[in-house]
Amino acid sequence: MSNKFTLPAEEASRLRVLSVGGNLTVKGWEKPEIHLRVEEDESPLRQEADAILVESSGDMLLRMPYDFSLEVLRADGDVLLKNIQGDSHLHEIHGSLRARDLGALQAENLNGDFSGRRIHGDVHLRHVAGSAHARDVDGQFAADVVGGDLRLKEISGGVSAKCGGDAMLTLAPVPWQAYHIEAGGDLLCRFVEDASARLHLESVSGEIRLRLAETSQDLNEGEHDLVLGENEEAPPVHLSAGGVLTVRQWTETPLPPAGMPEDITRQVEEQVLAQLDMVEAQLDAHLSTLGARLSGDPLPEHVRERIERRLEAARERVQRRMQAAQHRHRLRRHRRAVEPVSEDERLMILQMLQAGTITAEQADKLLAALEGNPQ
């Protein structure tokens, strides 16, 4: 059972969360006080100079003045931050981080995923073990290391990011910024129709695909330079992928040309995720007023959080299924590309079998491997 505590905060300007043994939720509000809900019997809140300090061995729910800055030293569970105008700095988070309607954000180590929306300042993620999704960032975005997938949209400033999985980006480059993105897997970058950029493209697998307004090309080369637009001050954009690198320019065409299953899969994924974004925005607006319409009271926070978590889970399921479909297509494409076993290779295997160099079982496995169907 949780207990509630309140501390006046008129003479403070920042909140320091020293340690949380479970999940942490911090939300800003207009009241000049700290509201805390924890399992402890006595209040863990205390003030030192202009800072409010707090820690708990279990879950923690905090309300603080929205113009406060926030520092979290350690949280052993998931973290949710919302409606905070001041800067937020997180050090060790052993779960995932969800950020909504924040000022500038810096996170050192996240053992889970990152999801950020409506960030009014720069975002800097040093290490994210899982995936990172960010949208509507009014500033620069930097992610030194992301272990999983990366998805960025509506970033007003420059981007510097490196991920181990796939990357999906929507960029509108501005002249005074720079863009450098590396993905260990596939990388899809979509540019707005009037974008200007000096592109340097790299693909370790040697697969670069251009789906531009006036041309569509598949390039079997590791590097390619390209200029979009006619602006002489176009910013540099460096894109690097371990797998397929696709550059797409926004057009009104709903789907790419036929005969391109993987591109179609990507397009369907973008459309589904865009619809989820629209649903989430509409849902957030409805939830803000639903409680008042029904009972005159705001909708309880735990109800809002449960709905938001389920919507986020739906988004992740869509991405996993789309990625699985892309993976299956790549496997089928690879198997079709394997050349049939030649008569010389069959004769060599037969001679090795007759000489006793290999067994019959080993001969079958070797033949299957050459045919592209390892046992």
C-alpha positions as a printed NumPy array, in Angstrom:
array([[  0.   ,   0.   ,   0.   ],
       [  1.405,   3.4  ,  -0.981],
       [  1.47 ,   6.526,   1.162],
       [  1.184,  10.163,   0.064],
       [  3.445,  13.017,   1.151],
       [  3.591,  16.713,   0.232],
       [  6.4  ,  19.264,   0.581],
       [  6.203,  23.016,  -0.243],
       [  8.687,  23.971,  -2.969],
       [  8.507,  27.766,  -3.258],
       [ 12.218,  28.154,  -2.422],
       [ 13.482,  25.288,  -4.605],
       [ 14.147,  25.049,  -8.342],
       [ 15.236,  21.463,  -8.93 ],
       [ 14.441,  17.892,  -7.941],
       [ 17.071,  15.186,  -7.387],
       [ 15.926,  11.569,  -7.302],
       [ 18.792,   9.704,  -5.644],
       [ 17.562,   6.134,  -5.974],
       [ 14.366,   4.272,  -6.874],
       [ 14.058,   0.538,  -6.311],
       [ 11.182,   0.123,  -8.788],
       [  9.397,   2.186, -11.431],
       [  9.543,   5.981, -11.439],
       [  6.951,   8.449, -12.727],
       [  7.63 ,  12.204, -12.635],
       [  5.083,  14.703, -13.954],
       [  5.012,  18.467, -13.855],
       [  2.09 ,  20.539, -12.631],
       [  1.264,  24.146, -11.814],
       [  1.286,  23.823,  -8.008],
       [  4.373,  25.119,  -6.078],
       [  4.776,  21.867,  -4.156],
       [  6.107,  18.333,  -4.412],
       [  3.546,  15.552,  -4.224],
       [  4.95 ,  12.072,  -3.585],
       [  3.478,   8.58 ,  -3.485],
       [  5.743,   5.783,  -2.178],
       [  5.569,   2.655,  -0.03 ],
       [  7.594,   4.149,   2.853],
       [  5.742,   4.987,   6.07 ],
       [  7.715,   8.204,   6.621],
       [  8.322,  10.958,   4.109],
       [ 11.671,  10.58 ,   2.272],
       [ 11.491,  14.179,   1.01 ],
       [ 14.056,  16.707,   2.209],
       [ 15.423,  20.028,   0.993],
       [ 19.069,  21.07 ,   0.65 ],
       [ 19.649,  24.628,  -0.629],
       [ 17.587,  24.975,  -3.831],
       [ 17.17 ,  21.22 ,  -4.361],
       [ 14.523,  18.743,  -3.198],
       [ 16.021,  15.282,  -2.566],
       [ 14.108,  12.005,  -2.5  ],
       [ 14.718,   8.248,  -2.66 ],
       [ 12.661,   5.082,  -2.258],
       [ 13.187,   1.323,  -2.168],
       [ 10.075,   0.679,  -4.288],
       [  7.956,   2.408,  -6.928],
       [  7.707,   6.199,  -6.865],
       [  5.137,   8.628,  -8.276],
       [  6.142,  12.301,  -8.168],
       [  4.472,  15.582,  -9.034],
       [  6.685,  18.667,  -9.149],
       [  6.408,  22.26 , -10.444],
       [  6.623,  22.044, -14.22 ],
       [  9.455,  24.622, -14.427],
       [ 11.763,  22.582, -12.162],
       [ 14.839,  20.839, -13.52 ],
       [ 15.147,  17.117, -12.821],
       [ 18.066,  14.802, -12.08 ],
       [ 17.678,  11.04 , -11.603],
       [ 20.761,   9.208, -10.365],
       [ 19.38 ,   5.653, -10.431],
       [ 16.122,   3.824, -11.127],
       [ 15.872,   0.036, -11.128],
       [ 12.642,  -0.066, -13.162],
       [ 10.977,   1.882, -15.958],
       [ 10.815,   5.689, -15.991],
       [  8.059,   7.97 , -17.287],
       [  8.638,  11.74 , -17.53 ],
       [  5.896,  14.136, -18.594],
       [  5.145,  17.885, -18.659],
       [  8.567,  19.112, -17.48 ],
       [  9.789,  22.447, -18.87 ],
       [ 13.186,  22.398, -17.166],
       [ 16.154,  20.262, -18.189],
       [ 16.132,  16.547, -17.333],
       [ 19.299,  14.536, -16.703],
       [ 19.183,  10.794, -16.049],
       [ 22.185,   8.665, -15.136],
       [ 21.485,   4.941, -14.562],
       [ 18.106,   3.591, -15.672],
       [ 17.747,  -0.188, -15.553],
       [ 14.449,  -0.222, -17.457],
       [ 12.936,   1.777, -20.312],
       [ 12.397,   5.537, -20.542],
       [  9.302,   7.255, -21.918],
       [  9.441,  11.041, -22.237],
       [  6.541,  13.287, -23.198],
       [  6.391,  17.107, -23.329],
       [  9.83 ,  17.865, -21.887],
       [ 12.558,  20.459, -22.104],
       [ 16.121,  19.397, -22.942],
       [ 16.866,  15.752, -22.113],
       [ 20.111,  13.906, -21.419],
       [ 20.316,  10.209, -20.509],
       [ 23.559,   8.387, -19.757],
       [ 22.691,   4.67 , -19.566],
       [ 19.358,   3.035, -20.395],
       [ 19.1  ,  -0.742, -20.157],
       [ 15.734,  -0.75 , -21.939],
       [ 14.088,   1.211, -24.752],
       [ 13.685,   4.955, -25.258],
       [ 10.542,   6.666, -26.506],
       [ 10.373,  10.458, -26.737],
       [  7.643,  12.801, -27.999],
       [  7.315,  16.56 , -28.026],
       [ 10.766,  17.397, -26.637],
       [ 11.357,  21.164, -26.631],
       [ 15.146,  21.135, -26.517],
       [ 18.138,  18.992, -27.415],
       [ 18.136,  15.239, -26.776],
       [ 21.362,  13.383, -25.993],
       [ 21.335,   9.634, -25.345],
       [ 24.729,   8.17 , -24.54 ],
       [ 23.853,   4.465, -24.343],
       [ 20.531,   2.734, -25.002],
       [ 20.563,  -1.054, -24.796],
       [ 17.213,  -1.417, -26.585],
       [ 15.524,   0.582, -29.333],
       [ 15.102,   4.362, -29.555],
       [ 12.085,   6.162, -31.014],
       [ 11.813,   9.96 , -31.07 ],
       [  9.337,  12.297, -32.703],
       [  8.697,  16.042, -32.624],
       [ 12.026,  17.182, -31.173],
       [ 12.539,  20.952, -31.258],
       [ 16.33 ,  20.764, -31.162],
       [ 19.22 ,  18.473, -31.995],
       [ 19.135,  14.707, -31.503],
       [ 22.227,  12.676, -30.599],
       [ 22.449,   8.98 , -29.719],
       [ 25.985,   7.704, -29.217],
       [ 25.034,   4.005, -29.03 ],
       [ 21.627,   2.371, -29.565],
       [ 21.693,  -1.408, -29.379],
       [ 18.393,  -1.981, -31.198],
       [ 16.412,  -0.137, -33.856],
       [ 16.254,   3.628, -34.339],
       [ 13.218,   5.577, -35.507],
       [ 13.252,   9.376, -35.874],
       [ 10.68 ,  11.792, -37.236],
       [ 10.182,  15.564, -37.086],
       [ 13.603,  16.488, -35.689],
       [ 14.131,  20.235, -36.187],
       [ 17.904,  20.203, -35.585],
       [ 20.873,  18.106, -36.601],
       [ 21.1  ,  14.358, -36.013],
       [ 24.035,  12.211, -34.923],
       [ 23.149,   8.6  , -34.151],
       [ 24.462,   5.057, -34.292],
       [ 22.328,   1.935, -33.866],
       [ 22.958,  -1.79 , -34.068],
       [ 19.611,  -2.641, -35.672],
       [ 17.533,  -1.068, -38.431],
       [ 16.969,   2.675, -38.764],
       [ 13.926,   4.497, -40.122],
       [ 14.226,   8.274, -40.481],
       [ 12.226,  11.167, -41.831],
       [ 14.442,  14.228, -42.325],
       [ 13.981,  17.844, -43.367],
       [ 17.627,  19.04 , -43.303],
       [ 18.417,  22.664, -42.479],
       [ 21.569,  24.424, -43.781],
       [ 23.247,  25.18 , -40.457],
       [ 23.099,  21.601, -39.128],
       [ 24.873,  18.298, -39.86 ],
       [ 23.484,  14.773, -40.08 ],
       [ 25.366,  11.523, -39.498],
       [ 23.48 ,   8.248, -39.008],
       [ 24.898,   4.715, -38.911],
       [ 22.827,   1.521, -38.733],
       [ 24.094,  -2.02 , -38.305],
       [ 21.072,  -3.337, -40.231],
       [ 18.956,  -1.725, -42.941],
       [ 18.49 ,   2.032, -43.124],
       [ 15.513,   3.821, -44.651],
       [ 15.696,   7.61 , -44.858],
       [ 12.79 ,   9.584, -46.235],
       [ 13.238,  13.246, -47.184],
       [ 10.508,  15.827, -47.591],
       [  9.818,  16.71 , -51.222],
       [ 11.598,  20.096, -51.213],
       [ 14.612,  18.908, -49.175],
       [ 18.134,  20.055, -50.042],
       [ 21.077,  17.933, -48.912],
       [ 24.513,  16.714, -49.958],
       [ 24.279,  12.963, -49.392],
       [ 27.099,  10.513, -48.87 ],
       [ 25.695,   6.978, -48.803],
       [ 27.484,   3.826, -47.628],
       [ 26.217,   0.237, -47.616],
       [ 28.385,  -2.622, -46.354],
       [ 26.199,  -5.107, -48.254],
       [ 26.524,  -3.047, -51.435],
       [ 22.785,  -2.426, -51.773],
       [ 21.746,   1.205, -52.226],
       [ 18.224,   2.012, -53.378],
       [ 17.075,   5.41 , -54.568],
       [ 13.351,   6.134, -54.672],
       [ 13.296,   9.794, -55.613],
       [ 10.637,  12.024, -57.121],
       [ 11.92 ,  11.61 , -60.681],
       [ 13.987,   8.424, -60.595],
       [ 14.129,   4.949, -59.106],
       [ 17.428,   3.045, -59.056],
       [ 18.965,  -0.014, -57.418],
       [ 22.738,   0.455, -57.112],
       [ 25.017,  -2.5  , -56.444],
       [ 27.813,  -0.439, -54.948],
       [ 29.158,   0.29 , -51.498],
       [ 29.259,   4.095, -51.746],
       [ 27.344,   6.743, -53.615],
       [ 27.193,  10.544, -53.524],
       [ 24.035,  12.438, -54.348],
       [ 22.749,  16.011, -54.2  ],
       [ 19.105,  16.72 , -53.424],
       [ 17.607,  20.101, -54.26 ],
       [ 19.268,  23.22 , -55.597],
       [ 20.219,  25.035, -52.402],
       [ 23.946,  25.859, -52.49 ],
       [ 24.008,  25.823, -48.675],
       [ 22.558,  22.314, -48.476],
       [ 23.828,  20.542, -45.332],
       [ 25.92 ,  17.351, -45.431],
       [ 24.045,  14.126, -44.693],
       [ 26.065,  10.947, -44.102],
       [ 24.067,   7.705, -44.08 ],
       [ 25.692,   4.32 , -43.463],
       [ 24.047,   0.884, -43.275],
       [ 25.257,  -2.65 , -42.755],
       [ 22.393,  -3.891, -44.926],
       [ 20.143,  -2.251, -47.498],
       [ 20.261,   1.56 , -47.605],
       [ 17.139,   3.163, -49.068],
       [ 16.709,   6.875, -49.742],
       [ 13.171,   7.947, -50.493],
       [ 11.84 ,  11.372, -51.346],
       [  8.286,  12.122, -50.307],
       [  5.81 ,  11.962, -53.178],
       [  2.062,  11.653, -53.471],
       [  2.415,   8.093, -54.844],
       [  0.966,   5.794, -52.165],
       [  3.107,   2.761, -53.037],
       [  6.374,   2.099, -54.913],
       [  6.361,   0.326, -58.309],
       [  5.214,  -3.283, -58.4  ],
       [  7.722,  -6.116, -58.136],
       [  9.484,  -4.682, -55.085],
       [  8.177,  -6.719, -52.111],
       [ 10.608,  -5.377, -49.517],
       [  9.923,  -1.749, -50.477],
       [  6.202,  -2.454, -50.246],
       [  6.698,  -3.965, -46.785],
       [  8.536,  -0.829, -45.712],
       [  5.815,   1.401, -47.144],
       [  3.08 ,  -0.547, -45.352],
       [  5.038,  -0.269, -42.105],
       [  5.319,   3.501, -42.501],
       [  1.604,   3.84 , -43.197],
       [  0.582,   1.687, -40.234],
       [  2.914,   3.534, -37.851],
       [  1.685,   6.891, -39.164],
       [ -1.872,   5.806, -38.44 ],
       [ -0.833,   4.789, -34.926],
       [  0.746,   8.224, -34.449],
       [ -2.517,   9.874, -35.486],
       [ -4.546,   7.625, -33.19 ],
       [ -2.215,   8.388, -30.278],
       [ -2.508,  12.146, -30.802],
       [ -6.293,  11.95 , -30.992],
       [ -6.419,   9.652, -27.977],
       [ -4.262,  11.998, -25.924],
       [ -6.625,  14.878, -26.679],
       [ -9.688,  12.801, -25.77 ],
       [ -8.141,  11.476, -22.551],
       [ -7.413,  15.017, -21.399],
       [-11.121,  15.809, -21.279],
       [-12.756,  12.403, -20.861],
       [-12.748,  12.406, -17.078],
       [-14.251,  15.871, -16.89 ],
       [-17.001,  14.951, -19.342],
       [-17.93 ,  11.816, -17.401],
       [-17.648,  12.86 , -13.771],
       [-16.229,  16.344, -13.586],
       [-12.867,  14.962, -12.387],
       [ -9.682,  14.407, -14.414],
       [ -9.143,  10.899, -15.727],
       [ -7.024,   8.959, -13.187],
       [ -3.332,   8.865, -14.075],
       [ -3.065,   5.082, -13.798],
       [ -5.835,   4.71 , -16.41 ],
       [ -4.068,   7.087, -18.82 ],
       [ -0.756,   5.311, -18.303],
       [ -2.287,   1.889, -18.912],
       [ -3.832,   3.049, -22.208],
       [ -0.561,   4.698, -23.297],
       [  1.418,   1.531, -22.508],
       [ -0.972,  -0.623, -24.531],
       [ -0.732,   1.735, -27.506],
       [  3.069,   1.703, -27.297],
       [  3.002,  -2.112, -27.147],
       [  0.811,  -2.179, -30.274],
       [  3.352,   0.001, -32.079],
       [  6.184,  -2.352, -31.104],
       [  4.214,  -5.412, -32.273],
       [  3.668,  -3.8  , -35.69 ],
       [  7.378,  -3.1  , -36.046],
       [  8.401,  -6.621, -34.99 ],
       [  6.006,  -8.212, -37.49 ],
       [  7.138,  -5.942, -40.302],
       [ 10.792,  -6.664, -39.529],
       [ 10.074, -10.4  , -39.518],
       [  8.402, -10.091, -42.932],
       [ 11.427,  -8.207, -44.299],
       [ 13.755, -10.865, -42.871],
       [ 11.776, -13.699, -44.504],
       [ 11.859, -11.876, -47.832],
       [ 15.636, -11.4  , -47.621],
       [ 16.097, -15.114, -46.885],
       [ 13.957, -16.113, -49.876],
       [ 15.837, -13.661, -52.086],
       [ 19.166, -15.073, -50.897],
       [ 18.108, -18.661, -51.55 ],
       [ 16.927, -17.833, -55.068],
       [ 20.29 , -16.198, -55.754],
       [ 22.325, -19.32 , -54.888],
       [ 23.691, -20.994, -58.039],
       [ 22.85 , -24.701, -58.546],
       [ 25.486, -27.28 , -57.682],
       [ 27.658, -28.034, -60.708],
       [ 28.487, -31.527, -62.005],
       [ 32.147, -30.978, -61.056],
       [ 31.127, -30.235, -57.452],
       [ 28.932, -33.336, -57.321],
       [ 31.784, -35.454, -58.726],
       [ 34.218, -34.043, -56.155],
       [ 31.863, -34.951, -53.287],
       [ 31.415, -38.479, -54.729],
       [ 35.193, -38.959, -54.965],
       [ 35.655, -37.828, -51.357],
       [ 32.949, -40.286, -50.287],
       [ 34.537, -43.193, -52.203],
       [ 37.962, -42.371, -50.757],
       [ 36.538, -42.472, -47.229],
       [ 37.44 , -38.831, -46.578],
       [ 33.845, -38.05 , -45.592],
       [ 30.872, -40.136, -44.49 ],
       [ 27.58 , -40.444, -46.349],
       [ 25.918, -38.158, -43.793],
       [ 28.645, -35.547, -44.228],
       [ 28.277, -35.774, -48.008],
       [ 24.538, -35.087, -47.752],
       [ 25.151, -32.063, -45.51 ],
       [ 27.852, -30.689, -47.835],
       [ 25.577, -31.045, -50.855],
       [ 22.705, -29.357, -49.009],
       [ 24.974, -26.47 , -47.991],
       [ 26.094, -25.929, -51.59 ],
       [ 22.442, -25.865, -52.652],
       [ 21.724, -23.119, -50.11 ],
       [ 19.717, -25.37 , -47.766],
       [ 22.025, -26.165, -44.81 ],
       [ 20.731, -28.968, -42.573]])
